[in-house]
Structures are given as C-alpha cells and as structure tokens.
C-alpha cells in the first residue's frame, strides 16, 4: 500500500508570493504604482512594494496589504476558502501530497541530488558534496525542493531554492535536526539546517538545529552535553531565538556560550561562503571559549566579558547617531537604550512634546511605535500636519536653529506667518490653505517610519508588550517605543490603581531590557504639583518611577520658577498659572531629574505654540 505524506502549507509561506502576485497583475514591484485600495482614487502612484515586510503600503491613504489581503479584495473569499484559493492560485496544491514510501522517497532524493539544480545551489553556498551525501541531503526534481532527511529517515523537511520556504509532513511533530556524534560533551546549536551543515563541515563534532521545532524540543536530547555553543544569526529574530535557546539549555544545567558570526555576515553559512578557513577558526575559538566558562553564569565578570560584553556594547552604540531633534536637548544628552519617563500636569503639552519627538525620530529613519491611549490617529496626524506647516513658515534663521542646533535670535523664533497655518481642528473640519496639500504629502514622508497604534481604555500593558514583540519579530527591527500614557492603561483587576501602575512600569522596564529599546512613557503628576516645580515627589502616585526609570524628565511652566513665586498666596499662584497657560507661546521648561548615564541635572527651555502643537527650543537655555 502506498503511503501518502501531506505537506503543511502555512500562512507565512504564502506571504512570500506577494511579488509574484504583483507581476502577474502587470505591476512592476520595483517602482511605485497606483494604490490597490478600492476606496482610494490614486491619481499619483503612491503605493510601494515592501520586500522586507512582504506587504504593499500606500504612503497617501496609509493602507498596507499582504498577498492574502489582496486576494481577498479581488475575489471576496475569507478564511479557509481564501487560503485554499491562494494555494491553487500559486500552484501549491501539487505540494500537498507525496505518493512514495518515505524511506524510498528519501533514497531517491539523495540519488537525484547529484548534478541537480539543488546541488549546484548548495555548492554555491560553500557546502561540499561529501557533506551533503554524508548528512542525508537530497533533491526532489518534481517539486524543485531541497530535501533534508533526518536521522534514520524518520522525518524530512523540504525547502525551495528561490525563497526560504519550508514544507513539512503534516500531522507530525518536527524533531531536532541532529548531526555528528550524539555522545560528544560539546554541542553546537543553530537555527537552520544549512547553518548546521556548515558547522559540521568545518570541524564541529556535534551540531543541532532546532528548525521550526521550538526551543522546548531541546529537552528531548538523547544525550545531554556538558557544554553548548549557541550560534545565533545576526538579525533581531535570530538574536531573540539565540537568547531563548541559551535560557532553555541553562535550565537543563548545560554550560552555554552565546556567540555571533562577525557583524558583516548574517549567519554561519555566510561566513563559510566567504572564507571557509575563517569559519574553521571561529569553531575552534568558540570550542575553547565555552570550556573556559566555569558554571556558565553571566554573574561572573570573566564569563560576561568572554561571551556577552561585545554584544552589549554594540547594542548600546546603536543609538549613538540618533538625535531627539530638539537642538537644546541634544546638546545635553544622547539617546541610549533605556526607560524614559516624561511627566507633566495637564495642558503643558506632554503629548505634543512626545509626538513631535516621534516625528523627528521618524524623519531620521528610525522606526517608531506610538501607543496613543487618549487621542485618535486622526487627531495626532492632523496636529503633525499643523506643526509642519508652522515649521515651514518659520523664517530662515529659525529653521536653521531648529534643524541644526545652532543659536539664533530668540525673537525670530517666534516669527510665524500665522495666516498661512491651519490648526489641527481647522484641518479636521476641512478648512483649506494653498500649502495644505503639499504639507500633507510632506508629512506622509516625515511619518514613513512612524506607526500610531490607536488604543482605547480597555488596552492593558500586556497588549502593548505583545504588539511590540510581534512588530520586532515580523520586521526584524528594534523600534523606539512611546506609550501615551501610563495612567490610562487599564489597571489589573487583582490590584489597586497604584499597584497596577507600579507593575506596569516594571513590565515596561522588563520589555526595554529584553530588547535593549529606547522606550518613553508619559506620566501624569500628582495634584500637589500643579503649583510647584517638578521633583521626584511629583511622581509618587505613579509607581516606582524614581527607582525603575533610567531617565526622568518633567515639563513645567517657566513662571513658577521665577523669584518670589513660592511666597505668593495660593490664589495668587493660581492666577499666575492661569495667565501662563493663556500665553501663546507658553514658556515651558524641561527639567531632568535623573539620567543614569550622563549629565543628571539640566534644564531646557521651549516656546510651546499650543495652537500649532509645536515646541521650539529656546536659546536662553542652550548654555544652561
């Protein structure tokens, strides 16, 4: 009786066919094309193929589609019906079944490898025919797929050559891909089969690839080694997987060394292709380094320096070229991975300050995730457009001041041609201006790397964390994260408000540390601070910010810091605050209360144009 093997085709596999879909529809994916959103009458091509994220995105209306979204728009099917249609559309149905006995199939695949397109591809990756034959690698001519046979012909995985798409027998749990001597006390661990073959070829005695089986499969090792070298890929997803593998193995009492190929290479196979001797030398070095570890704990200084110090330095240095875009603030400090907290009383512009910061980071090319729990995406984008109109209407000296940090005449900083500028409310209600269409297009480019996640009062901290982790996994990029704001996150049902806020701050810090992020969270201040300067007491109702945050900033009215204010009566203070809030621009100070790395106490002054949602650095403070 002939045995049938069903392949499991996953959604993530289908996403890789987006480029094929566009070409079939007569669209050149290398150029901008008209938006595929039926509701968008795109007169000027504004949609582009995003190869990194396997989607198309319109920079005018903002929609983004993957291949299944486009098929759904085209034919109107949903769910399973849509999935099955997509398999048929891309001729994947033939890959669902293999009508051969498994052992016979793998033997035939090994025979077919010799001289095949699959062999030529693997040889081009630096692998030798001897390595392939010895480790049960074959080729399926009909499906045009490389076949990785697992030990004893008990399992196999196929991979097409053009794209990194793996298909596996349906209904079976994928085992570990193990090569070499299972009894060796030293094991190399990697993600993919080709990397495992690369390491075994240059002298690694025992190699395990987890493939798609997950890190928990490492608990099923037939013989646990004493030492393990975890060779992670040089991308975000690879580094996260490497960390998880290390944690899993250390829980089993295995001494681990976490390593990376040199930064110019993505993975071990890239090193092999470039220089086989370099990979040989690395394997020998990693073998010696892991055996020098005593207990493998990163608590030990020597162990940390040998295995983690260089990577930690690289993570810290990723932000050395990034600037906030506020000239005076950039003169005081540089951004570094950490938890930042921005506090202020209501109506002092903490959301505007943070959103303008997001725009300025996006404009530099940094991916930004802005979680808005109070204001809608429409409100924030309208404010951004108004702000850009105001910036464009500053005089030349003022513009240089804003962009480069050079000093300018502070009076010119306030010279706005107000008749040309629309407020956010005017933009939303449909008022027009000659410069509005052009400004909207320009702001779309400013916000190309900015993602505004519109939340609601049901959003909790776990929702935020899940979104960030999914974004990193899907985009292989570490974003700057801004949460607006702390007190609006839904509290835990098992704890009081203050306890929930304290827990949320700790969870945000844990997320920041895990991925080495720049993470800014906005916080309100306690009521006693409305007529006092900002200090740590102002945050006492906001959880353990003083102890958990790396940087603590506060916004305050400049008027309350003037001489004699503290001696005024309560009513006099209230009147001074009221008048200060009526000023346009408002005079605002940013005060730093804590900076874990660098200058820990400084002030920066700003002119805050509330009608245009714009903060302009004030020259008076540039040399404070």
Secondary structure, DSSP 4 states (H G I P E B T S, - for coil): ---EEEEE--HHHHGGGHHHHHHHTT--TTS-B----TT---SS--EEEETTTTEEEETTT--EE-HHHHHHHHH---HHHHHHHHHHHTT-GGGGEEES-HHHHHHHHHHHHTTSHHHHHHHHTT--HHHHHHTTEEEETTTTEEEEEPGGGS-EEEEESSS--EEEETTS----EEEE-TT-SEEEEESSHHHHHHHHHTT-SEEEE-TTS-GGGGGG-SS--SEEEEEE-SSHHHHHHHHHHHHHHHHTT-EEEEEE--TT-SSHHHHHHH-HHHHHHHHHHHHHHHHH-SS--TTSHHHHHHHTHHHHHHHHHTTTT---S-HHHHHH----SEEEEEEE-TTS-HHHHHHHHHHHHHHTT--EEEEESSS-HHHHHHHHHHHHHHHHTS-HHHHHHHHH-----HHHHT---GGG---HHHHHTT---TTHHHHHHHHHHHGGGEEEEE--TT--HHHHHHHHHHHHHHH----EEEEE-GGGSPPPTTS-HHHHHHHHHHHHHHHHHHHT-EEEEEEE--GGGGGS---GGGGTTS-SHHHH-SEEEEEEEGGGGSTTGGGS-HHHHHHHHHHHHHSSSEEEEEEEEEESSS---EEEEEEEEGGGTEEEE-GGGTT-
